């Protein structure tokens, strides 16, 4: 059965709940995938910046899923599926993508979003061929 990838799914609108968030689907393989637009060092810098921004807005960045998390941010290019979004929503989270958060928080200079989007398109094309 084919999974429905990013082009056919909708994320939640980002609001002030973003300041209680965690990044999901961020395995070591994903962080090391240079096709996803960055590297582990850049990712750790982004996590620190997000954490600071959340704190400045009376929120908190969580390293993992937790009871107080309001927004789950999908990192991995291959995890951007309607099925994954549905799963996270059923757990009680609003859901958006890593690049959407970088745009919202004005951190796009820290990650190559175009390269990440190219990788997502490549994955989508592979899935369509299955």
C-alpha positions as CSV (number, residue, x, y, z in Angstrom):
1,X,0.0,0.0,0.0
2,X,1.4,3.4,-1.0
3,X,1.8,6.0,1.7
4,X,0.6,9.5,1.0
5,X,3.5,11.9,1.2
6,X,3.9,15.6,1.9
7,X,2.3,17.0,-1.3
8,X,-1.1,15.5,-0.3
9,X,-1.1,16.4,3.4
10,X,-1.9,19.5,5.4
11,X,0.0,20.7,8.4
12,X,-1.6,22.6,11.3
13,X,-1.2,26.4,11.2
14,X,1.6,27.6,13.5
15,X,0.4,29.6,16.4
16,X,1.7,30.4,19.9
17,X,1.5,26.7,20.8
18,X,4.7,26.3,18.8
19,X,6.6,27.5,21.8
20,X,5.9,24.1,23.5
21,X,7.3,21.8,20.9
22,X,9.6,18.9,20.1
23,X,11.2,17.7,16.9
24,X,10.2,14.1,16.0
25,X,11.7,11.6,13.4
26,X,15.3,12.7,13.9
27,X,17.4,9.6,13.9
28,X,21.1,9.7,13.5
29,X,20.7,8.6,9.9
30,X,18.4,11.5,9.2
31,X,20.7,14.0,10.9
32,X,23.6,12.6,8.8
33,X,21.8,12.7,5.5
34,X,23.4,15.5,3.7
35,X,20.6,15.5,1.1
36,X,18.3,16.8,3.9
37,X,19.9,20.2,3.8
38,X,22.4,20.3,6.7
39,X,24.3,18.2,9.2
40,X,24.3,17.2,12.8
41,X,26.2,20.3,14.0
42,X,23.8,22.6,12.3
43,X,20.8,20.7,13.7
44,X,22.1,21.0,17.2
45,X,22.6,24.7,16.7
46,X,19.0,25.0,15.5
47,X,17.7,23.0,18.5
48,X,19.5,25.4,20.8
49,X,18.1,28.5,19.0
50,X,14.6,27.0,19.1
51,X,15.0,26.2,22.8
52,X,16.0,29.9,23.5
53,X,13.1,31.2,21.4
54,X,10.6,29.0,23.2
55,X,12.0,30.1,26.6
56,X,11.8,33.8,25.6
57,X,8.1,33.2,24.8
58,X,7.3,31.4,28.1
59,X,7.4,28.0,26.5
60,X,9.8,25.1,26.3
61,X,11.5,23.0,23.7
62,X,11.4,19.3,24.6
63,X,14.1,16.9,23.2
64,X,11.5,14.2,23.0
65,X,7.7,13.8,23.0
66,X,6.2,14.7,26.3
67,X,2.8,15.4,28.0
68,X,3.2,19.2,27.8
69,X,4.2,19.3,24.1
70,X,1.7,21.1,21.9
71,X,3.5,20.9,18.5
72,X,5.3,18.0,17.0
73,X,7.7,19.1,14.3
74,X,8.5,16.4,11.7
75,X,12.2,16.5,10.7
76,X,13.0,13.5,8.5
77,X,12.2,13.9,4.8
78,X,10.8,10.4,4.5
79,X,8.6,10.8,7.6
80,X,6.4,13.4,6.1
81,X,3.4,11.2,5.5
82,X,-0.3,11.7,6.0
83,X,-0.1,8.5,8.1
84,X,2.5,10.0,10.4
85,X,0.7,13.3,10.7
86,X,-2.5,11.4,11.6
87,X,-0.6,9.3,14.2
88,X,0.9,12.4,15.9
89,X,-2.5,14.2,15.9
90,X,-4.1,11.2,17.6
91,X,-1.4,11.5,20.3
92,X,-2.8,15.1,20.9
93,X,-0.2,17.2,19.0
94,X,-0.5,19.8,16.4
95,X,1.8,18.9,13.6
96,X,4.1,20.8,11.2
97,X,7.4,20.4,9.3
98,X,10.9,21.3,10.3
99,X,11.2,23.8,7.4
100,X,7.8,25.5,8.3
101,X,9.2,26.1,11.8
102,X,12.5,27.5,10.5
103,X,10.5,29.9,8.3
104,X,8.2,30.9,11.2
105,X,11.0,31.5,13.6
106,X,13.2,33.2,11.0
107,X,16.0,30.6,11.2
108,X,16.2,29.7,7.5
109,X,19.8,30.8,7.2
110,X,20.8,27.9,9.3
111,X,19.5,25.1,7.0
112,X,19.4,24.6,3.3
113,X,15.6,24.3,2.9
114,X,15.7,24.1,-0.9
115,X,18.0,21.1,-0.7
116,X,15.6,19.5,1.9
117,X,12.6,20.2,-0.4
118,X,14.5,18.6,-3.3
119,X,15.0,15.5,-1.2
120,X,11.3,15.4,-0.3
121,X,10.4,15.6,-4.0
122,X,12.8,12.9,-4.9
123,X,11.3,10.6,-2.2
124,X,7.8,11.4,-3.4
125,X,8.8,10.5,-7.0
126,X,10.2,7.2,-5.8
127,X,7.0,6.4,-4.0
128,X,4.9,7.2,-7.0
129,X,6.9,4.6,-9.0
130,X,6.2,1.8,-6.5
